[in-house]
Amino acid sequence: MAINNKEEINPIKLIFNYNNIFYSFFYDDFSGCIHRSREYALNYVYSGEMILDNGNEQIKVRKGQCVFIPRDHHITMYKKTYNGERYCGIFLMFTRNFLREMHIKLGYNKKTISAEKTSNSVVILPDTVELESLFASMKPYLNPEVKPKDEFMELKLQEGLMALLSIDMRFAPIIFDFNEPWKIDILDFMENNYTSNLSIEEIAHYTGRSLATFKRDFKKISNLTPEKWLIRKRLEKAYELMQQGKKKVVEVYAEVGFRNPSHFSTAFKKHFGIPPTAVKEV
């Protein structure tokens, strides 16, 4: 799910970004997007249904429910109609700069937030007066023709953060942790995520490295560039799936991470010397 500062409009969806508060409208029956927010967020469903899939479980968020989404949490987000109502939702993104400012403004210190952390995972939040009041006040902006001022949206972000902390102060040591992420094993991460549409910059971030450090560390474990390693990994997996007779070419290319069948066929022939349609004949 690409999120930017502009309106995104097509026949099936509308997304408006007001100072890191995103209003989403989905008109078709089922829309999915890969969501990799680098920031903490709240997502409230005004109508329809949102399904969050982390690979191990699916969490359904329906009308009137709000969910907390952790930073760097890799999930697939599906938005669909439910009970005859299209999906409408609002996404509050808490950037690191915003949280730093709020950390100072609220007067938190290490002792204040040294309490036990709550689970750093997707959580459907309980109904509270604070959340109900917050999202009721933001409902008028579901009308795309009514555009709020950035200063007003900034206040709503603050209100959203306070509503979250009022539910459980154990969120504080999570969202106010400004340490850089720990480095994790590069190959382990890439083996587990090679099918994802991640840029090299994003992979570096998720393994706890700057882009320059990532490239330097990668040279120590492979004579290929990260881009070529990903292509080779995807091609080898595609070959394996087709040779086993379990998958057809039209099914395989997207499953292993290619976004274009023509690019897949060209890369496959260059690597193996045969087109992918000839694999079963070998």
C-alpha positions as CSV (number, residue, x, y, z in Angstrom):
1,M,0.0,0.0,0.0
2,A,1.8,3.1,-1.2
3,I,1.0,6.1,1.1
4,N,2.0,9.6,0.1
5,N,0.9,13.2,0.5
6,K,-1.3,13.3,-2.5
7,E,-4.9,12.2,-3.3
8,E,-4.9,8.7,-4.8
9,I,-8.0,8.2,-7.0
10,N,-9.0,5.3,-9.3
11,P,-12.3,3.6,-10.1
12,I,-12.3,1.4,-7.0
13,K,-10.7,3.5,-4.2
14,L,-10.1,6.9,-2.8
15,I,-7.3,7.7,-0.3
16,F,-6.8,11.2,1.2
17,N,-3.9,12.2,3.4
18,Y,-4.4,15.0,5.8
19,N,-1.1,15.5,7.7
20,N,-0.5,11.8,8.3
21,I,-4.2,11.0,8.8
22,F,-5.5,8.9,5.9
23,Y,-9.1,8.6,4.9
24,S,-9.7,5.5,2.8
25,F,-12.8,4.5,0.7
26,F,-12.9,1.2,-1.2
27,Y,-15.8,0.6,-3.6
28,D,-15.1,-2.9,-4.9
29,D,-15.9,-6.2,-3.1
30,F,-12.3,-7.1,-2.1
31,S,-9.2,-5.0,-2.2
32,G,-5.8,-6.1,-0.7
33,C,-2.6,-4.3,-0.2
34,I,0.7,-5.0,1.5
35,H,1.1,-2.6,4.4
36,R,4.5,-2.1,5.9
37,S,4.1,1.0,8.1
38,R,7.4,2.2,9.5
39,E,5.4,4.1,12.1
40,Y,2.9,3.2,14.8
41,A,-0.7,3.7,13.8
42,L,-4.4,3.4,14.7
43,N,-6.9,2.3,12.1
44,Y,-10.6,2.9,12.7
45,V,-13.3,1.2,10.6
46,Y,-16.3,3.4,9.9
47,S,-18.0,0.8,7.7
48,G,-17.2,-2.4,5.8
49,E,-14.5,-4.7,7.1
50,M,-10.8,-4.9,7.2
51,I,-8.9,-8.2,7.5
52,L,-5.3,-8.1,8.8
53,D,-3.2,-11.2,7.9
54,N,0.3,-11.6,9.4
55,G,0.9,-15.0,7.9
56,N,-0.1,-16.8,11.1
57,E,-3.6,-15.5,11.8
58,Q,-6.3,-13.2,10.4
59,I,-7.7,-10.4,12.5
60,K,-11.1,-9.0,11.4
61,V,-11.8,-5.4,12.2
62,R,-15.4,-4.3,11.6
63,K,-17.6,-1.2,11.9
64,G,-16.9,0.8,15.0
65,Q,-13.7,-1.0,15.9
66,C,-10.2,0.5,16.1
67,V,-6.9,-1.5,15.8
68,F,-3.4,-0.6,17.0
69,I,-0.7,-1.4,14.4
70,P,2.9,-1.6,15.5
71,R,5.9,0.0,13.7
72,D,7.6,-2.2,11.1
73,H,4.9,-4.8,11.4
74,H,4.6,-6.7,8.1
75,I,0.9,-7.5,7.4
76,T,-1.4,-7.9,4.4
77,M,-4.4,-5.6,4.8
78,Y,-7.6,-6.5,3.0
79,K,-10.5,-4.0,2.8
80,K,-13.9,-5.2,1.7
81,T,-17.6,-4.6,1.8
82,Y,-19.6,-6.0,4.8
83,N,-23.3,-6.1,5.3
84,G,-23.8,-4.3,2.1
85,E,-21.6,-1.3,3.1
86,R,-18.4,-0.3,1.3
87,Y,-15.2,0.0,3.3
88,C,-14.5,3.4,4.9
89,G,-11.7,3.8,7.4
90,I,-9.3,6.3,8.9
91,F,-5.6,5.6,9.6
92,L,-3.7,7.8,12.1
93,M,0.1,7.5,11.6
94,F,2.3,8.5,14.5
95,T,5.7,9.4,13.0
96,R,8.9,9.2,15.1
97,N,9.2,13.0,15.0
98,F,5.7,13.4,16.3
99,L,6.3,10.9,19.1
100,R,9.5,12.7,20.1
101,E,7.6,15.9,20.4
102,M,4.8,14.3,22.4
103,H,7.3,12.5,24.6
104,I,8.7,15.9,25.6
105,K,5.3,17.6,25.8
106,L,3.9,14.9,28.1
107,G,6.9,15.0,30.4
108,Y,7.7,11.3,30.2
109,N,11.0,10.1,31.5
110,K,12.6,6.7,31.7
111,K,11.1,6.0,35.1
112,T,7.7,7.0,33.9
113,I,7.7,4.6,31.0
114,S,9.7,1.8,32.6
115,A,6.5,-0.2,33.2
116,E,6.1,-3.6,31.5
117,K,5.5,-3.4,27.8
118,T,2.2,-4.6,26.3
119,S,2.4,-7.0,23.4
120,N,4.1,-5.3,20.4
121,S,1.5,-6.8,17.9
122,V,-1.7,-5.9,16.2
123,V,-4.4,-5.3,18.9
124,I,-8.1,-4.6,18.5
125,L,-8.7,-1.8,21.1
126,P,-11.6,-1.8,23.5
127,D,-14.4,0.7,23.0
128,T,-13.7,3.8,25.1
129,V,-15.3,7.2,25.4
130,E,-12.1,8.8,24.2
131,L,-11.9,6.8,21.0
132,E,-15.6,7.2,20.3
133,S,-15.4,10.9,20.7
134,L,-12.2,11.2,18.6
135,F,-13.6,9.4,15.6
136,A,-17.0,10.9,15.8
137,S,-15.4,14.4,15.6
138,M,-13.5,13.3,12.4
139,K,-16.5,11.8,10.6
140,P,-17.4,15.1,8.7
141,Y,-14.1,14.7,6.8
142,L,-15.3,11.5,5.2
143,N,-16.6,14.0,2.7
144,P,-13.7,14.6,0.3
145,E,-14.9,18.1,-0.4
146,V,-14.4,19.1,3.2
147,K,-10.7,19.6,3.8
148,P,-9.4,20.2,7.3
149,K,-6.5,22.3,8.3
150,D,-3.2,20.6,9.1
151,E,-3.2,22.3,12.5
152,F,-6.5,20.7,13.3
153,M,-5.3,17.2,12.2
154,E,-2.2,17.6,14.4
155,L,-4.5,18.0,17.4
156,K,-6.4,14.9,16.3
157,L,-3.2,13.0,16.2
158,Q,-2.4,14.1,19.7
159,E,-5.9,13.1,20.8
160,G,-5.5,9.7,19.2
161,L,-2.2,9.1,21.0
162,M,-3.7,10.2,24.4
163,A,-6.7,7.9,23.8
164,L,-4.3,5.0,23.2
165,L,-2.3,5.6,26.3
166,S,-5.5,6.0,28.4
167,I,-6.4,2.4,27.5
168,D,-3.1,1.0,28.7
169,M,0.1,2.8,29.8
170,R,2.1,-0.2,28.8
171,F,1.9,1.1,25.2
172,A,4.2,4.0,26.4
173,P,7.5,2.1,26.6
174,I,6.8,0.7,23.1
175,I,5.9,3.8,21.2
176,F,8.4,6.0,23.0
177,D,11.3,3.6,22.3
178,F,13.5,5.7,20.0
179,N,16.4,3.3,19.8
180,E,17.5,2.1,16.4
181,P,16.3,-1.4,15.6
182,W,18.8,-4.2,16.3
183,K,20.6,-5.7,13.4
184,I,19.1,-9.0,12.4
185,D,20.6,-11.7,10.1
186,I,20.4,-10.5,6.5
187,L,20.1,-13.9,4.9
188,D,17.4,-15.1,7.3
189,F,15.3,-12.0,6.6
190,M,15.8,-12.3,2.8
191,E,15.0,-16.0,2.8
192,N,11.8,-15.3,4.6
193,N,10.8,-12.3,2.6
194,Y,12.2,-12.7,-0.9
195,T,8.6,-12.8,-2.4
196,S,7.7,-9.5,-0.9
197,N,7.8,-6.3,-3.0
198,L,10.4,-4.7,-0.8
199,S,13.0,-2.3,-2.1
200,I,16.6,-2.7,-1.0
201,E,16.2,0.4,1.1
202,E,13.3,-1.2,2.9
203,I,15.2,-4.5,3.4
204,A,18.1,-2.5,4.9
205,H,15.7,-0.7,7.3
206,Y,14.0,-3.9,8.4
207,T,17.4,-5.6,9.1
208,G,18.4,-2.6,11.3
209,R,21.0,-1.0,8.9
210,S,21.5,2.0,6.8
211,L,21.6,1.3,3.1
212,A,25.4,1.7,2.9
213,T,25.9,-0.6,5.9
214,F,23.5,-3.2,4.4
215,K,25.4,-3.3,1.1
216,R,28.7,-3.6,2.9
217,D,27.4,-6.4,5.1
218,F,25.9,-8.2,2.1
219,K,29.2,-8.3,0.3
220,K,30.5,-10.4,3.2
221,I,28.0,-13.1,2.6
222,S,27.5,-13.2,-1.2
223,N,29.3,-12.3,-4.4
224,L,26.0,-11.2,-5.8
225,T,24.4,-7.8,-5.4
226,P,21.2,-7.9,-3.2
227,E,19.1,-7.3,-6.3
228,K,20.7,-10.2,-8.2
229,W,20.4,-12.5,-5.2
230,L,16.7,-11.8,-5.0
231,I,16.1,-12.5,-8.7
232,R,18.1,-15.8,-8.5
233,K,16.3,-16.9,-5.4
234,R,12.9,-16.2,-7.0
235,L,13.9,-18.0,-10.2
236,E,15.2,-21.1,-8.4
237,K,12.0,-21.3,-6.4
238,A,9.9,-20.9,-9.5
239,Y,11.8,-23.7,-11.2
240,E,11.3,-25.9,-8.2
241,L,7.6,-25.3,-8.1
242,M,7.1,-26.0,-11.9
243,Q,9.4,-29.0,-12.0
244,Q,7.3,-30.6,-9.2
245,G,4.3,-30.1,-11.4
246,K,2.4,-28.3,-8.8
247,K,2.3,-24.9,-10.4
248,K,1.8,-23.4,-13.9
249,V,3.8,-20.5,-15.2
250,V,0.9,-18.0,-14.8
251,E,0.6,-19.0,-11.2
252,V,4.3,-19.1,-10.3
253,Y,5.7,-15.7,-11.4
254,A,3.6,-13.6,-8.9
255,E,4.0,-16.2,-6.1
256,V,7.8,-16.0,-6.1
257,G,7.8,-12.2,-6.2
258,F,7.8,-11.1,-9.9
259,R,5.3,-8.4,-10.8
260,N,5.5,-8.8,-14.5
261,P,5.2,-12.1,-16.5
262,S,7.3,-10.8,-19.4
263,H,10.1,-9.8,-17.0
264,F,9.9,-13.2,-15.3
265,S,10.1,-15.2,-18.6
266,T,13.0,-13.1,-19.9
267,A,15.0,-13.5,-16.6
268,F,14.1,-17.2,-16.4
269,K,15.4,-18.0,-19.9
270,K,18.6,-15.9,-19.3
271,H,19.3,-17.8,-16.1
272,F,18.3,-21.4,-17.1
273,G,18.7,-21.3,-20.8
274,I,15.1,-22.4,-21.5
275,P,11.8,-20.7,-21.3
276,P,9.7,-21.5,-18.2
277,T,7.1,-23.3,-20.3
278,A,9.8,-25.9,-21.2
279,V,10.6,-26.8,-17.6
280,K,8.4,-29.9,-17.5
281,E,10.1,-31.3,-20.6
282,V,13.5,-31.3,-19.0
